Amino acid sequence: MTDLPAQPAKSRKGLALAAGGAVLAVAAVGGGVWGYQAYFGQGDQPAQALPSKGLLGYVALDLSPNGEQLLAARSTLKKFPALADQVKLDGDEDLRKTLFEKAQEDGACKGLDYDKEVAPWLGDRLGIAAMDAGKGEEPEALLVFQTTDAGKAEKAVPAVLECLNEDTAADSKLTSHAFSGDWLLLGEAKGSAEKAAEDANDSSLADDEHFSEWTEAAGDPGIITGYASKLGYQRFVDWFQDDSDMKLPASAQKELDKFTGAGLVGRFRDGGLEVEVAARAGEGGATLGDAVSSLPASTVAALGFAVPDGWLDKAFDTYGPMLEAEAGMTRAQLESQLKSMLGLELEDIEALVGDGVVISVDSDIDTDAIEQFDPTGIPVGLTITGDTDKIEKVIDQLRDAGAKQGMPRGFVVSKVSGDSVVVSISPEYADTLADEHGLGKSAAFAKLVPNADDSATAFFLDFDANGWLDDLMKSFDAPKDVRDNVAPLSGIGVTGWQDGDVSHGLLKVATD
């Protein structure tokens, strides 16, 4: 057997270099993890100090979000002169103090000295929760403040309570306080804060599986986090039924039984602000397809909604008892009235709506037509997707009903375009709707309504199209500083869609 060559002895210098390399590697990995957490992580939140038991709803504000959110917030807010003038956005501004001073300017907490009584202990995160006080009872408020020094916070509690109880009804004043780790809890009912802190130690909201499920389903963390519990939804339904003396229909109760919570996140992204909501998806599943995205590229505003098969019967099953209780009208009576007034059956209404309806406005608005009250010059129209023959037939029936009242039959223009019927009182816009497309290819639409084709509802508003918003502000003689602070806004988009058994809603506000 051949002997292996002798290995050279490692010098102390080599061992030192090897050890140093290992330390550097660990430090690099550790630093990378820390950097990731600092940039993308969220840190401790008020939900850690709140109990999951008895919680109806919760909203938290984070004035020290992760680095990604800080950068996005600064780049967005700097575009608005009023905010840039009043709040330093270079990272040195104490947002807590700024908000406190704004509140004092409005007359709140005049006797509280921020630098002496607040700054020494107040952290960057705060929350408010609605706690259950029992069926038929008003919810109780529970406030949560992050602290940097519990001892100093304890000394400041009397002054803080006096401040927060100013101009507050006797039965809504904060009367109790307690500490849970680095969090100060203030409650309305006697002993409520102490009990909440004790219950949170046993089972906090942050550890609740439904809270985690739905706030995570609402997407990446941001500056605002919200949550509604199943109990909160049930109490709302209880209040509605007691206030209106109406019993919840069995189908609606069935949906309530499936509800396990809803999460909300507000964050800065893509040069704007967005708010996303997530909850358990109900029945439905109908989508708009390209009904909105295939509108003309010159569209300035659009609102669309898809309807599922059999929606009319489902609506009557759910709301029929309410209609009869409130209006004293049965389904048969409604059908009779619809027949006598418009010559339509309820089935005609279902055929007219089709699979979905989109109302849209074109950016080529004739201001002279508006000033002269000429509706035919206003580019507003409907796009109805479905059985075009049935839709056109119902529109003709409506024309007949209108003609009996003296309305010209040609007042409403309709045209078939693919699997849709476009309707408008402007002949020119009816042609535009039928022949022109391309909204979905515009950068503004793609940014504001990213899930349009998969959505059951969608809303789009373009502030930049043809400068209409600035023209409108000028027509109202809005001051220049107001116009300057509106100018950065470029549009608003809203979508609602289902992803498996999760329902999402997304609001986006974009800036230039």
C-alpha positions in Angstrom: 0.0 0.0 0.0 1.5 3.3 -1.1 1.9 5.8 1.7 0.1 9.0 1.2 2.4 12.0 1.0 2.8 13.8 4.3 0.7 16.9 4.7 2.6 20.1 5.5 2.0 21.3 9.0 -0.3 24.3 9.1 1.3 27.5 10.3 -0.2 29.6 13.0 -0.7 32.3 10.4 -2.6 29.9 8.2 -4.8 28.9 11.1 -5.4 32.5 12.0 -6.4 33.3 8.4 -8.7 30.3 8.3 -10.3 31.3 11.5 -10.6 34.9 10.4 -12.2 33.8 7.2 -14.8 31.8 9.1 -15.6 34.7 11.3 -15.9 37.0 8.3 -18.2 34.5 6.6 -20.4 34.2 9.7 -20.4 38.0 10.1 -21.3 38.4 6.4 -24.2 36.0 6.7 -25.4 37.5 10.0 -25.1 41.0 8.6 -27.0 40.0 5.5 -29.8 38.6 7.6 -29.8 41.7 9.8 -29.8 43.9 6.7 -32.6 42.0 5.2 -34.7 42.3 8.4 -34.0 46.0 8.6 -34.9 46.6 5.0 -37.8 44.2 4.5 -38.7 43.0 8.1 -41.5 44.6 10.1 -40.4 44.4 13.7 -42.5 44.2 16.8 -46.1 45.2 16.4 -49.0 46.2 18.8 -50.7 42.9 18.0 -48.2 41.2 20.4 -49.7 43.1 23.3 -53.3 42.5 22.5 -55.4 39.4 23.4 -57.0 37.4 20.6 -60.0 36.6 22.9 -62.8 39.1 22.6 -61.1 41.2 19.9 -63.5 42.6 17.3 -61.2 44.7 15.1 -57.7 46.2 15.1 -55.8 48.9 13.3 -52.1 49.7 13.8 -49.9 52.5 12.5 -46.1 52.0 12.0 -44.2 55.3 12.0 -40.9 53.4 11.6 -41.6 50.8 8.9 -38.9 48.8 7.1 -36.3 50.5 4.9 -38.2 49.6 1.7 -41.3 51.4 3.0 -39.3 54.4 4.3 -37.7 54.9 0.9 -41.0 54.5 -0.9 -42.8 56.8 1.5 -40.3 59.6 1.1 -40.1 59.4 -2.7 -43.9 59.5 -2.9 -44.6 62.2 -0.3 -41.9 64.6 -1.5 -44.0 65.1 -4.6 -46.6 67.0 -2.7 -45.4 70.5 -1.9 -47.7 70.9 1.2 -46.3 67.7 2.8 -42.7 68.5 1.8 -43.0 72.0 3.4 -44.5 70.8 6.6 -42.7 67.5 7.1 -39.0 67.0 6.6 -38.6 63.8 4.6 -34.8 63.4 4.8 -34.9 60.9 7.6 -34.2 63.4 10.5 -37.8 64.4 11.2 -39.5 63.0 14.3 -42.9 62.1 12.8 -44.3 61.5 16.2 -43.6 65.1 17.2 -44.9 66.4 13.9 -48.2 64.5 14.3 -48.5 65.6 18.0 -47.9 69.2 17.2 -50.6 69.1 14.4 -53.0 67.7 16.9 -52.2 70.5 19.3 -52.8 73.0 16.6 -56.3 71.5 16.3 -56.8 72.1 20.0 -55.9 68.7 21.4 -53.6 68.0 24.4 -52.7 71.7 24.9 -51.4 70.9 28.4 -49.1 68.1 27.4 -45.4 68.9 26.8 -44.2 66.6 24.0 -40.4 66.9 24.7 -40.8 66.4 28.5 -43.8 64.1 28.8 -44.0 62.1 25.6 -40.7 61.9 23.7 -38.8 60.2 26.6 -40.9 57.1 26.4 -43.0 56.9 23.2 -42.0 54.4 20.5 -42.9 54.5 16.8 -45.8 52.1 16.7 -49.3 52.4 18.0 -52.6 50.6 17.6 -56.3 50.7 18.6 -58.5 47.7 19.1 -62.3 47.3 19.6 -63.0 44.8 22.3 -66.2 42.9 22.8 -68.4 44.0 25.7 -71.2 41.5 24.9 -74.0 41.2 22.5 -76.0 44.4 22.2 -73.3 46.4 24.0 -71.0 49.1 22.6 -67.5 47.8 21.9 -64.8 49.0 24.3 -61.7 50.8 23.0 -58.2 49.6 23.9 -55.2 51.7 22.9 -51.7 50.4 22.6 -48.5 52.4 22.5 -44.9 51.2 22.0 -42.6 52.4 24.8 -38.9 52.9 24.9 -38.8 53.3 28.7 -41.6 51.8 30.8 -40.6 53.7 33.9 -41.0 57.1 32.2 -44.2 55.9 30.5 -45.6 55.0 33.9 -45.0 58.5 35.2 -46.5 60.1 32.2 -49.7 58.0 32.3 -51.9 60.5 34.3 -51.1 63.4 32.0 -51.6 61.2 28.9 -55.0 60.0 30.2 -56.0 63.6 30.9 -55.0 64.5 27.4 -56.9 61.6 25.7 -60.0 62.1 27.8 -60.4 65.8 26.8 -63.9 66.4 25.3 -64.8 62.7 25.8 -68.1 61.5 27.1 -68.1 60.1 30.6 -68.8 56.5 29.5 -66.0 56.6 26.9 -63.1 57.9 29.0 -60.0 55.8 29.4 -59.8 54.6 33.0 -57.2 51.8 33.2 -53.7 51.2 32.1 -51.2 48.3 32.1 -47.9 47.2 30.6 -47.2 44.2 28.5 -43.5 44.0 27.7 -42.6 47.2 25.8 -46.2 48.2 25.3 -48.5 50.5 27.2 -52.2 49.6 27.1 -55.0 52.0 27.9 -58.6 50.8 28.3 -62.1 52.3 28.8 -63.6 49.9 31.3 -62.2 49.6 34.8 -59.5 46.9 34.8 -59.8 46.3 31.1 -56.2 47.1 30.3 -54.9 44.9 33.0 -57.1 42.0 31.9 -56.1 42.5 28.3 -52.4 42.4 29.2 -53.0 39.2 31.2 -55.0 37.6 28.4 -52.4 38.6 25.8 -49.7 36.7 27.8 -51.8 33.6 27.4 -52.8 34.1 23.8 -51.9 37.2 21.9 -53.4 38.5 18.7 -50.1 38.1 17.0 -50.2 34.4 17.7 -53.8 34.0 16.5 -53.8 31.8 13.4 -56.6 33.7 11.7 -54.9 37.1 12.3 -51.7 35.7 10.8 -53.5 34.1 7.9 -55.4 37.1 6.8 -52.9 39.9 7.4 -50.3 37.8 5.5 -52.9 37.2 2.7 -53.2 41.0 2.3 -49.7 41.1 1.0 -46.4 42.7 2.0 -46.4 44.7 5.2 -46.6 48.5 5.2 -47.4 51.4 7.4 -50.9 50.3 8.3 -52.2 46.9 9.4 -55.9 46.1 10.0 -57.9 43.0 11.0 -61.5 42.2 11.5 -62.3 39.0 13.5 -65.2 36.6 13.0 -66.6 37.8 16.3 -66.4 41.4 15.0 -68.4 40.5 11.9 -71.0 38.6 14.1 -71.4 41.6 16.4 -71.9 43.9 13.3 -74.6 41.5 12.0 -76.2 41.4 15.5 -76.3 45.2 15.5 -77.7 45.4 12.0 -80.5 42.9 12.8 -81.4 44.6 16.1 -81.3 48.1 14.6 -83.4 47.2 11.5 -85.6 44.5 13.1 -84.7 42.2 10.2 -83.4 38.7 10.5 -80.4 37.8 8.4 -81.4 35.5 5.5 -80.3 31.9 5.7 -78.0 32.3 2.7 -76.2 35.3 4.2 -75.9 33.4 7.6 -74.3 30.6 5.6 -71.7 33.0 4.3 -71.1 34.4 7.8 -70.4 30.9 9.1 -67.6 30.6 6.6 -66.0 33.9 7.6 -62.8 33.5 9.7 -61.5 37.0 9.5 -60.3 39.7 7.1 -56.9 41.4 6.9 -55.9 44.8 5.6 -52.5 46.3 4.8 -51.7 49.9 3.6 -48.3 50.4 2.0 -46.3 52.6 -0.3 -45.3 51.0 -3.6 -44.4 52.0 -7.2 -44.4 55.7 -6.4 -47.9 55.6 -4.8 -50.1 54.2 -2.0 -52.0 51.0 -2.1 -54.4 49.3 0.3 -55.1 45.6 0.0 -57.8 43.5 1.8 -58.1 39.7 2.0 -60.8 37.4 3.3 -62.4 34.1 2.7 -64.0 34.0 -0.8 -67.7 33.6 -1.1 -69.7 32.1 -3.9 -69.4 33.6 -7.3 -66.2 33.4 -9.4 -67.5 35.4 -12.3 -64.8 37.6 -13.9 -64.8 40.6 -16.3 -62.3 39.1 -18.8 -61.2 41.8 -21.2 -64.4 43.9 -20.8 -62.5 46.7 -19.2 -59.0 46.3 -20.7 -60.4 46.2 -24.2 -62.0 49.7 -23.9 -60.7 52.5 -26.1 -57.2 53.7 -25.1 -58.6 57.2 -24.7 -60.8 56.1 -21.7 -60.4 58.4 -18.7 -62.7 56.5 -16.3 -64.3 53.1 -16.2 -66.3 51.0 -13.7 -67.1 47.4 -14.4 -68.6 44.4 -12.6 -69.2 40.8 -13.6 -72.3 38.9 -12.6 -72.6 35.2 -12.0 -75.2 32.9 -13.5 -78.5 33.0 -11.7 -77.6 36.2 -9.8 -81.2 37.4 -9.8 -82.6 34.4 -8.1 -79.8 34.5 -5.6 -80.4 38.1 -4.9 -84.1 37.5 -4.2 -83.3 34.5 -2.0 -81.0 36.7 0.0 -82.7 40.1 0.0 -86.3 39.2 -0.9 -87.4 39.0 2.8 -85.7 42.3 3.5 -87.4 43.9 0.5 -90.8 42.6 1.6 -90.2 43.7 5.2 -89.0 47.2 4.3 -91.0 48.1 1.2 -93.9 45.8 1.6 -93.4 44.4 -1.9 -93.2 40.8 -2.8 -91.4 39.4 -5.9 -94.7 38.9 -7.7 -95.7 42.6 -7.0 -92.3 43.8 -8.2 -92.7 41.8 -11.4 -96.2 43.1 -12.0 -95.0 46.7 -11.6 -92.0 46.2 -13.9 -94.3 44.7 -16.5 -96.8 47.6 -16.4 -94.2 50.4 -16.4 -91.6 49.0 -18.8 -93.2 46.0 -20.4 -90.3 43.8 -19.0 -90.1 40.5 -17.1 -87.5 40.0 -14.4 -85.8 37.6 -16.8 -85.4 40.5 -19.2 -83.4 42.4 -16.5 -81.1 39.4 -16.2 -80.7 39.2 -20.0 -80.0 43.0 -20.1 -77.2 42.8 -17.6 -75.7 39.8 -19.3 -72.4 38.5 -17.9 -71.2 41.9 -16.9 -71.5 45.7 -17.4 -68.9 48.4 -17.8 -69.6 52.1 -17.7 -66.9 54.3 -19.2 -66.1 57.9 -20.0 -63.8 59.1 -22.8 -61.2 61.7 -22.3 -62.4 63.6 -25.4 -65.0 65.5 -23.5 -66.7 68.4 -25.3 -66.8 71.2 -22.7 -69.1 73.2 -25.0 -71.7 70.4 -24.9 -71.5 70.4 -21.1 -72.0 74.1 -20.9 -74.9 73.9 -23.3 -76.4 70.9 -21.4 -76.2 68.8 -24.5 -75.9 65.2 -23.2 -75.3 63.8 -26.7 -71.9 65.5 -26.7 -70.8 63.8 -23.5 -68.8 60.6 -24.1 -70.4 58.3 -21.6 -71.4 54.7 -22.4 -72.1 51.2 -21.4 -70.5 48.0 -22.6 -72.6 44.9 -21.8 -71.1 41.5 -22.4 -73.4 38.5 -23.0 -76.0 37.2 -25.5 -76.1 40.2 -27.8 -79.4 39.2 -29.4 -81.2 39.1 -26.0 -79.5 42.4 -24.9 -80.6 44.2 -28.0 -84.1 42.9 -27.7 -84.5 44.3 -24.2 -83.0 47.6 -25.3 -85.6 47.8 -28.0 -88.3 47.1 -25.4 -86.9 50.0 -23.3 -87.0 52.2 -26.4 -90.7 51.3 -26.9 -91.4 52.2 -23.3 -89.5 55.5 -23.7 -91.3 56.4 -26.9 -94.7 56.1 -25.1 -93.4 58.9 -22.8 -92.3 61.1 -25.7 -88.6 60.1 -25.9 -87.2 59.7 -29.5 -86.4 56.1 -30.2 -83.0 57.1 -31.6 -82.0 58.9 -28.3 -80.2 55.8 -27.1 -77.7 54.4 -29.6 -76.6 50.7 -29.4 -74.2 48.7 -31.5 -73.0 45.1 -31.4 -69.2 44.7 -31.0 -68.0 41.1 -30.7 -69.7 39.5 -27.8 -70.8 42.8 -26.3 -73.4 45.5 -27.0 -72.3 49.1 -26.5 -74.8 51.7 -25.5 -74.6 55.5 -25.4 -76.6 58.7 -26.0 -73.6 60.0 -27.9 -73.5 58.4 -31.4 -69.8 59.3 -31.8 -68.9 57.6 -28.6 -70.9 54.6 -29.5 -68.8 54.2 -32.6 -65.6 54.7 -30.5 -66.7 52.0 -28.0 -67.5 49.6 -30.8 -64.4 50.1 -33.0 -61.5 51.2 -30.8 -59.6 49.3 -28.1 -56.3 49.2 -26.3 -56.8 50.5 -22.8 -55.2 47.4 -21.3 -51.9 48.2 -23.2 -51.6 51.7 -21.6 -49.0 52.0 -18.8 -51.4 53.9 -16.5 -54.0 51.1 -16.7 -51.5 48.3 -16.2 -50.1 50.0 -13.2 -53.4 50.9 -11.5 -55.6 47.9 -12.5 -53.1 44.9 -12.6 -55.7 42.2 -12.2 -58.5 43.6 -14.4 -59.2 40.5 -16.5 -59.3 38.2 -13.5 -61.4 40.6 -11.4 -65.1 40.6 -10.6 -65.0 44.4 -10.2 -62.7 47.0 -11.5 -62.5 50.8 -11.4 -60.0 53.0 -13.3 -59.6 56.8 -13.2 -56.8 58.5 -15.1 -56.0 62.0 -13.8 -53.5 62.8 -16.6 -55.6 62.1 -19.6 -55.8 65.4 -21.7 -55.1 67.4 -18.5 -58.8 67.3 -17.6 -58.2 67.4 -13.8 -56.1 70.6 -14.0 -58.7 72.1 -16.3 -61.4 71.3 -13.9 -59.5 72.8 -11.0 -58.9 76.0 -13.0 -62.6 76.1 -13.9 -63.4 76.2 -10.2 -60.8 78.9 -9.6 -58.9 76.6 -7.2 -55.8 78.3 -5.7 -52.5 77.6 -7.2 -51.2 75.8 -4.1 -54.2 73.4 -4.3 -53.6 72.7 -7.9 -49.9 72.1 -7.2 -50.7 69.5 -4.6 -53.2 67.8 -6.8 -50.9 67.8 -9.8 -48.7 64.8 -8.7 -51.7 62.5 -8.7 -51.9 60.4 -11.8 -54.7 58.0 -11.2 -56.8 55.6 -9.0 -57.4 51.9 -9.6 -59.5 49.4 -7.7 -59.8 45.6 -8.4 -61.5 42.7 -6.7 -60.6 39.1 -7.5 -60.5 35.6 -6.2 -57.4 33.5 -5.8 -58.5 30.0 -4.9 -60.6 30.4 -1.7 -59.2 33.8 -0.9 -60.9 37.0 -2.0 -58.7 40.1 -2.6 -59.5 43.8 -2.9 -56.8 46.3 -4.0 -56.9 50.1 -4.1 -54.0 51.9 -5.8 -53.4 55.6 -5.8 -50.5 56.5 -8.3 -48.4 59.6 -8.7 -46.5 60.9 -11.7 
